[in-house]
Structures are given as structure tokens and as C-alpha cells.
Amino acid sequence: MQETTIQLFVEALDEGGYVATSPDVPGLVAQGRTIVETVEIAQGLTRKIAESCIEHGDPLPPALAHLDACTTAVDLRIPVGMP
């Protein structure tokens, strides 16, 4: 399995929880109770969107279309829940 990175915007909701969208993956909207859960849901949805594009012969979003060239190291910042 290859990996790539996408830009993800996570916003707190007034009623609680979080929602994430991405300009890199049109149609991606993920909602969860915590930031970590929301990011995990967004990761899964991104995979499903890519699988659907491939299955139906649709073009992948540009941020995902270059997976064959993705072999470099990536510097990530991830949320970590603290007690």
C-alpha cells in the first residue's frame, strides 16, 4: 500500500464534535466526537473515494493521482489526546 498526504481542515462544531473537509479531496466530509476520531474517519473516507474513482474509471483527485511518485519522507503533525 502506498501513502500520500492531503490537506485537512478540522473545525469544532457548536453542538460538540468536529468536522473535517479537504480541498485536496472533493466530497470529503468527516465528522467525529474527537479530532483523532475525525481524522481517522477522514482517512478511511479518502481511501473509499479513491477506490470508487478507480472502480468506476473516474480520474483520481490530483492530490491522490501521483501515488506512484510518492516515495519521499513526510513530516507530519498529528493530534495526540492527553489525559
Secondary structure, DSSP 8 states (H G I E B T S, - for coil): --------EEEE-TTSSEEEE-SSSTT-EEEESSHHHHHHHHHHHHHHHHHHHHHHT----HHHHTGGG--S-----------
